[in-house]
Amino acid sequence: MDEQAISERLNKIESRLDFLEGKKSRIKHNNEDKSSKKNYSGLAGGIRFLIDKQKFNQPRSVAEIFEELKKENYHYPKKSVEKLLSVNFMKKSKILNRIKEDKKWKYVVRK
């Protein structure tokens, strides 16, 4: 074996030892992977997908959002969409803002 091969092998052994001794956590590694990939599963994922596609740059009613979700193959009841928008995306994570236009509530990305 040459020096480079020995060095690479030692680095692999050291990283395995660090993992076994608890210095490196598998959980941290998984969280890094999740943050790099967006999760678009479920109704909340569908709304995140629409936000990432910039569908909320202009005010949208629940009916419009419902139709956009259907186009992207997210089939959920309109009441569920409305509740998730107001509770999770507006109140908890504060990603969206709600305004009243033409006697209807519309959602838009908070700037």
Phi, psi and omega in degrees: 000142176271175183299320182295317179296318179296318180297316179296318180295319177297320178298319178296317180296317179297319180293324176294318178296317178301318180295314181294326179279355177090008180286328175245133183255138177294328180298316178300320180297318179294322179295324177295322179293320181293324182290332180282333178253136177277141178261112181251027181272147179077182182294317179297323177296322177296319179291320175300321178299316179294323178296316180294331177277005177063036177282346182257017178288338173238151184303134180230137176280168180298322179297320178294318179295318178302316179293320178297320178296320178298320179298328181266014178067034170253105185252101180223157179296149182298324179297321179294320179297314182297316181294317180296321178298312186285322184275301188284313188271340181258310185274314185280299185270348176054043176272322182250157175238150182245130178231157180256119177229134179052043179060023177228145175282135177231147183250140181214154179295135178284131182257000000 
